[in-house]
Amino acid sequence: MSIYEFSAKDLKGNDIPLNEYKGHVVLIVNTASKCGFTPQYEELEQLYKEYADRKFVILGFPCNQFGNQEPGSEDDIGEFCQLNYGVTFPMFAKVDVNGDNAHPLFNYLKENATGLLGSKAVKWNFTKFLVNRDGEVVDRIASATSPLKMKNDIEALL
């Protein structure tokens, strides 16, 4: 099993099979527009621009499960990311990352990269999952960790 077996809707409602990213190093992030970690969009975009030509991609998944910090529509989210942070990496429609309605991709990610003390639940916005070129989860990175601190890990997979 790998992330390539899943699909997700983009901000425009198009179904995107994740096998489109086969052979890429992928960073999957649950995002929010009104979170203390929202400025991480800037560092995420920096990483994306730096490594995109080496088959690295970031996939942003807005989530409103933590403190109602992503209340807007998909159009609102896209506009916010573009205007405030110049986001050019793929952004997807809002998803749940925990609970009965969690997107199957996040169930897979949580199962294959547990959190602190073996916890499976995503604890907050901007939890990051690093995936190798084979679509396998290699690490879960905490919300508070700066995306730029992941450069060595990303480079090792590239």
C-alpha positions in Angstrom: 0.0 0.0 0.0 1.1 3.6 -0.7 -0.3 7.1 -1.1 -0.7 6.3 -4.8 -3.8 4.3 -4.1 -5.7 7.4 -2.9 -7.3 10.3 -4.6 -8.5 13.7 -3.3 -10.5 16.6 -4.6 -8.6 19.8 -5.4 -9.9 23.3 -4.5 -11.9 23.3 -7.7 -13.6 20.0 -6.9 -11.6 17.9 -9.4 -10.7 14.4 -8.3 -6.9 14.1 -8.4 -5.4 10.6 -8.2 -2.3 10.8 -6.0 -0.5 8.5 -8.4 0.1 11.7 -10.4 2.9 12.2 -7.9 4.5 8.8 -8.5 8.3 9.1 -8.2 8.1 12.4 -6.2 9.1 13.0 -2.7 5.9 14.3 -1.1 5.2 16.4 1.9 1.5 16.2 3.0 0.3 18.9 5.4 -3.0 19.6 7.0 -3.4 23.4 6.8 -5.5 26.2 8.2 -5.8 29.9 7.4 -6.4 31.2 10.9 -3.8 29.3 13.0 -0.8 30.4 14.8 1.2 28.1 12.5 -0.3 29.6 9.3 2.9 31.6 8.5 4.4 28.2 7.8 2.8 28.6 4.3 5.7 30.9 3.5 8.4 28.3 4.4 6.4 25.5 2.7 6.4 27.6 -0.5 10.1 28.3 -0.1 10.8 24.5 0.1 8.5 23.8 -2.9 10.2 26.4 -5.1 13.7 25.1 -4.0 13.1 21.5 -4.7 10.2 21.2 -7.2 12.6 20.7 -10.1 14.0 17.7 -8.3 10.5 16.0 -8.1 9.5 17.3 -4.7 5.9 18.3 -4.1 3.9 19.6 -1.2 0.2 18.7 -0.9 -1.9 21.0 1.3 -5.0 19.7 2.9 -7.1 22.4 4.7 -8.8 21.1 7.8 -11.3 22.8 10.1 -11.2 20.2 12.9 -8.9 22.3 15.2 -10.3 25.4 16.8 -12.5 26.2 13.7 -9.4 27.7 12.1 -10.3 26.9 8.5 -14.0 28.1 8.3 -13.9 29.4 4.7 -14.9 27.8 1.4 -12.5 26.3 -1.0 -12.5 29.5 -3.0 -11.7 31.5 0.2 -8.9 29.1 1.0 -7.3 29.3 -2.5 -7.6 33.1 -2.5 -6.1 33.4 1.0 -3.1 31.2 0.2 -2.4 33.0 -3.1 -2.8 36.5 -1.8 -1.0 36.1 1.5 1.7 33.6 0.8 1.9 33.2 -3.0 1.2 29.4 -2.6 1.8 27.6 -5.9 2.0 24.0 -4.6 -1.2 21.9 -4.9 -4.0 22.6 -2.5 -6.9 20.3 -1.9 -10.5 20.6 -0.7 -11.1 20.7 3.0 -10.9 17.3 4.7 -11.2 15.8 8.2 -8.0 14.2 9.4 -9.4 12.5 12.5 -12.7 10.8 13.4 -15.3 8.8 11.5 -15.2 11.1 8.5 -11.4 11.3 8.2 -10.1 11.2 4.6 -8.8 7.7 3.9 -5.4 9.2 3.0 -5.0 10.6 6.5 -6.0 7.2 8.0 -3.2 5.6 6.0 -0.7 8.3 7.0 -1.6 8.1 10.7 -1.4 4.3 10.6 2.1 4.4 9.0 3.6 7.3 11.0 2.4 7.5 14.5 2.9 10.5 16.7 4.3 11.0 20.1 4.0 7.9 22.3 2.5 6.0 19.4 -0.5 8.3 19.2 -2.4 8.0 15.8 -4.5 11.1 15.9 -3.3 14.3 14.2 -3.0 16.7 17.1 -3.2 20.1 15.3 -2.9 22.0 12.1 0.3 21.9 10.1 1.2 18.3 11.0 3.5 17.2 8.2 3.9 13.7 6.7 7.0 13.1 4.6 6.6 10.4 1.9 9.4 8.8 -0.2 9.4 8.3 -4.0 7.7 4.9 -3.6 4.7 6.6 -1.9 5.6 5.2 1.6 5.4 7.4 4.7 8.8 7.9 6.3 8.1 10.4 9.0 5.5 12.5 10.8 6.6 16.0 11.8 5.0 18.0 14.5 3.0 21.2 13.9 5.5 23.4 15.7 8.5 22.2 13.6 9.6 24.8 11.0 9.3 23.3 7.5 12.8 24.6 6.8 14.2 22.4 9.5 13.2 19.4 7.3 15.6 20.3 4.5 18.1 17.6 5.4 15.4 14.9 5.5 14.0 16.1 2.2 17.4 16.2 0.5 18.2 12.7 1.8 15.1 11.4 0.0 15.7 13.3 -3.2 
